[in-house]
Every structure is written in C-alpha cells, then in structure tokens.
Amino acid sequence: MPQARNTALEQAFWEEERRRTPVPVRVACLLGIAAFGAYYFLDPFITDNVEALATTRAIIVAAHILILAFSFTDLGKRRVRILALLPCFAIGLGVVAVTQLAGGGASRYHEALLLMFFAYPLVVPARPVSAGISLALITLAYDVVMVVTGTTGPVGV
C-alpha cells in the first residue's frame, strides 16, 4: 500500500531549503574568492607560469563574484539546487585549471581538489546524487585535462 504524501510538510521543507541555501553558497563564494586571491601571492614561488595563473585566477574570482550576485536574485533563490552546485563547479574547475597551469600532478595544487571534495559538501547542502555527479564530473574534467595536456605526474611531494 503506497504511503500518502504529506504535501504541507514537503512544501515547508522546500520553503526552508529555499530560504537557507543562499547563505552557505555565499560563504563558499567568499571562501573561493579569498583562496584563489590569496594563492596569487604564492604563485611566483611555485611556478614560472605566473601571468597565465594570474589571468586564470582573475576569471575564477569573477565567476565567484557572479555566483555571489546571483545568490541575491529572486531567480537564484528559486533555483537553490542549481545555486548550491555553482560554487562547487567554480572552485573545482578553477582548481583543475590552476593545477594544469602549475605543472599538473607534479604541482601542489592538485591537493586542493581533494580538499574541495571533502570540505564543499560540509559547507553547502546538496542532494547526495547531485553532489556525487558534480564531484564525478570535476574528477573527470581533471583527468581529461591532465591527460590531454600531458601533465599527469609524477604526483607532487
């Protein structure tokens, strides 16, 4: 016998999710802006490809600023599931780009991807399937970029 759905309870749940999700998304965006901005000052000590990394970091920070602005719009508040995944992709794909520019698996930046995998789901709520697919796509992007550009390793020490 199928269970009756409690539509009032479901509606209350979705309303609370719409109300609460933008705050951790904003925190994730601010953390992304701070992290990608702060590591700009370390790039000269890590790689010679400083100019390309600076341009890439500027693009990544701009993406975070746009997502942050989107979180304040009515559309962003209505589409919280999509909103919750945007910083994940911005941070994850940003780390992929920075890692490749800094030498791939031989750089220290690839470790930031692992940190993002563990930390992001703790900061921003997402459905397990959505989070799993997002992280799998970022991992696939990392592997494809590193293999295609020939920067797979050796893994940095």
C-alpha positions as CSV (number, residue, x, y, z in Angstrom):
1,M,0.0,0.0,0.0
2,P,1.6,3.3,-1.0
3,Q,2.2,5.9,1.6
4,A,0.2,9.1,1.5
5,R,2.3,12.1,0.8
6,N,2.3,15.0,3.3
7,T,2.3,17.9,0.8
8,A,2.2,20.5,3.5
9,L,5.3,19.1,5.1
10,E,7.1,18.8,1.8
11,Q,6.2,22.4,0.9
12,A,7.5,23.6,4.3
13,F,10.8,21.6,3.7
14,W,11.3,23.2,0.2
15,E,10.5,26.6,1.5
16,E,13.1,26.3,4.3
17,E,15.6,25.0,1.8
18,R,15.0,28.0,-0.5
19,R,15.4,30.3,2.5
20,R,18.6,28.7,3.9
21,T,20.7,27.6,0.9
22,P,21.8,31.0,-0.3
23,V,23.8,31.7,2.9
24,P,26.2,28.8,2.7
25,V,26.5,29.4,-1.1
26,R,27.6,32.9,-0.3
27,V,30.1,31.6,2.3
28,A,31.5,29.2,-0.3
29,C,31.8,32.0,-2.8
30,L,33.6,34.2,-0.3
31,L,36.0,31.4,0.6
32,G,36.6,30.8,-3.1
33,I,37.4,34.5,-3.7
34,A,39.7,34.6,-0.7
35,A,41.5,31.3,-1.5
36,F,42.1,32.0,-5.2
37,G,43.1,35.6,-4.4
38,A,45.4,34.7,-1.6
39,Y,47.3,32.0,-3.6
40,Y,48.1,34.6,-6.2
41,F,50.9,35.7,-4.0
42,L,52.3,32.2,-3.7
43,D,52.4,31.5,-7.4
44,P,55.8,33.1,-8.0
45,F,57.3,30.6,-5.5
46,I,55.6,27.6,-7.1
47,T,55.8,28.1,-10.9
48,D,57.2,30.3,-13.7
49,N,53.8,30.5,-15.3
50,V,52.7,33.4,-13.2
51,E,51.0,35.6,-15.8
52,A,48.7,32.8,-17.1
53,L,47.9,31.8,-13.5
54,A,47.0,35.5,-12.6
55,T,44.7,35.7,-15.6
56,T,43.1,32.3,-14.7
57,R,42.7,33.4,-11.1
58,A,41.0,36.7,-12.2
59,I,38.5,34.7,-14.3
60,I,37.8,32.3,-11.4
61,V,37.3,35.2,-8.9
62,A,35.0,36.9,-11.4
63,A,32.9,33.7,-11.7
64,H,32.6,33.6,-7.9
65,I,31.5,37.2,-7.8
66,L,28.8,36.5,-10.4
67,I,27.6,33.5,-8.4
68,L,27.6,35.5,-5.3
69,A,25.5,38.2,-7.0
70,F,23.2,35.5,-8.4
71,S,22.5,34.2,-4.9
72,F,20.8,37.5,-4.1
73,T,18.4,37.4,-7.0
74,D,14.9,36.0,-6.9
75,L,15.9,33.5,-9.6
76,G,18.8,32.3,-7.6
77,K,16.6,31.9,-4.5
78,R,14.1,29.9,-6.5
79,R,16.7,27.7,-8.1
80,V,18.5,26.7,-5.0
81,R,19.6,23.3,-6.2
82,I,21.4,24.8,-9.1
83,L,22.7,27.6,-7.0
84,A,24.2,25.2,-4.5
85,L,26.2,23.5,-7.2
86,L,27.6,26.6,-9.0
87,P,30.4,27.3,-6.4
88,C,31.3,23.7,-6.4
89,F,32.0,23.8,-10.2
90,A,33.7,27.2,-9.9
91,I,36.0,26.0,-7.2
92,G,36.6,22.5,-8.6
93,L,37.1,23.6,-12.2
94,G,39.2,26.5,-11.0
95,V,41.5,24.1,-9.2
96,V,41.7,21.9,-12.3
97,A,42.8,24.9,-14.4
98,V,45.3,26.2,-11.8
99,T,46.7,22.7,-11.3
100,Q,47.3,22.3,-15.0
101,L,49.0,25.7,-15.3
102,A,51.2,25.0,-12.4
103,G,52.5,21.7,-13.7
104,G,49.7,19.1,-13.3
105,G,50.2,16.2,-10.9
106,A,53.7,17.4,-10.2
107,S,52.3,20.7,-8.6
108,R,51.0,21.0,-5.1
109,Y,47.7,22.4,-6.4
110,H,46.1,19.1,-7.1
111,E,45.8,18.5,-3.4
112,A,43.3,21.5,-3.3
113,L,40.9,19.4,-5.4
114,L,40.9,16.7,-2.6
115,L,40.3,19.4,0.0
116,M,37.4,20.8,-2.0
117,F,35.9,17.3,-2.3
118,F,35.9,16.9,1.4
119,A,35.1,20.5,2.5
120,Y,32.5,21.7,0.0
121,P,29.8,19.2,0.9
122,L,30.2,20.2,4.6
123,V,29.6,23.9,3.8
124,V,26.9,23.8,1.2
125,P,23.9,21.4,1.3
126,A,23.2,19.4,-1.8
127,R,21.3,16.3,-2.6
128,P,23.7,13.2,-2.5
129,V,23.0,12.3,-6.1
130,S,23.7,15.9,-7.3
131,A,26.8,16.2,-5.2
132,G,28.1,12.9,-6.4
133,I,27.5,13.7,-10.1
134,S,29.1,17.1,-9.6
135,L,32.2,15.8,-8.0
136,A,32.5,12.9,-10.5
137,L,32.3,15.4,-13.4
138,I,35.0,17.6,-11.8
139,T,37.2,14.5,-11.4
140,L,36.6,13.5,-15.0
141,A,37.5,17.1,-16.1
142,Y,40.7,16.8,-14.0
143,D,41.7,13.5,-15.6
144,V,40.9,14.6,-19.2
145,V,42.7,17.9,-18.9
146,M,45.8,16.3,-17.3
147,V,45.9,13.5,-19.9
148,V,45.3,15.7,-22.9
149,T,47.9,18.3,-21.9
150,G,50.4,15.7,-20.8
151,T,50.7,16.9,-17.2
152,T,49.6,13.8,-15.4
153,G,52.5,13.5,-13.0
154,P,54.5,12.4,-11.1
155,V,52.4,13.4,-8.2
156,G,53.9,16.3,-6.2
157,V,55.6,15.6,-3.0
